């Protein structure tokens, strides 16, 4: 499968932050795109007019089956993405991420879909002992979100090995870009940097690998057309880490502001759930997919700020 042109591709979660970028990219590359934009009641971005779309709960096998028939590739992005919110909604996160992924996998098995792409998360690594993180590192859930993603990954692997469904699991690190949730770390810093006399954050120490959303979308596109084994996993990140404090200072520098950045201990994550160093080893993504990230953190932040000011 060397090109997506004229391929029928189903994207679940296509009305979300990452999904909407993926849908646009696939359309621009000539794919015939269908999307489950989200569940009823979800706030979503409408897809381009040439895209066939529906709203459906991802656990609704009947609705999903009808929409999946004839697809060459299924890209599964659906499900809530907030780690923080998962602590209060563990049952719902399990229902959607585990139950929904399993239901979709079973539909793909019955309809003999040739390829399944699952967007997981670097949160599955928990607190790795060393960085950068390779795909063979142990998985250690530190949140209900991570636990749900780990379980969903296992079902993807089981269907690949048990039923011959060709599948790839992508583990993106910290995805950012225009349209990212306003309560995300970057959204929170930008909001405070523009309006307040200081930036107050729960913890300045955690280091993350920030990957621009268009780079993540390109990795997903590459996963549609690369020659792959029956089952594989790839980290999607830049291999460069930035602490929360460094991120805040960079944003202030771009904005031309000089205000204090303050840590607020009462805002910390529950118990020992905080993850302090999470940086990708992206070499497998390059080897399997030929993918290399292109957008630097500074240029990505500048794009977001420019769009906010338009």
ABEGO torsion letter per residue (X at the ends): XABABGBBBBBBGAABAAAAAAAAAAAAAGBBBBBBAEBBGBBBBBBBAABBBBBBBAABAAAAAAAABGBABBBBABEBABAAAAAAAAAAAAAAAAAAAAAAAAAAAAAGBABBBBBBBAAAAEBBABOBBBAABBBBBABAAAAAAAAAAAAAAAAAAAAGBBBBBBBBBBBBEBGBBAABAAAAAAAAAAABABBBBABAABBBBBBBAAAAAAAAAAAAABBBBABBBBBBBAGBBBBAAAAAAAAAAAAGBBBBBBBBAAABBBEAABBABBBBBAAAAAAAAGBBBABBAAAAAAAAAAAAAX
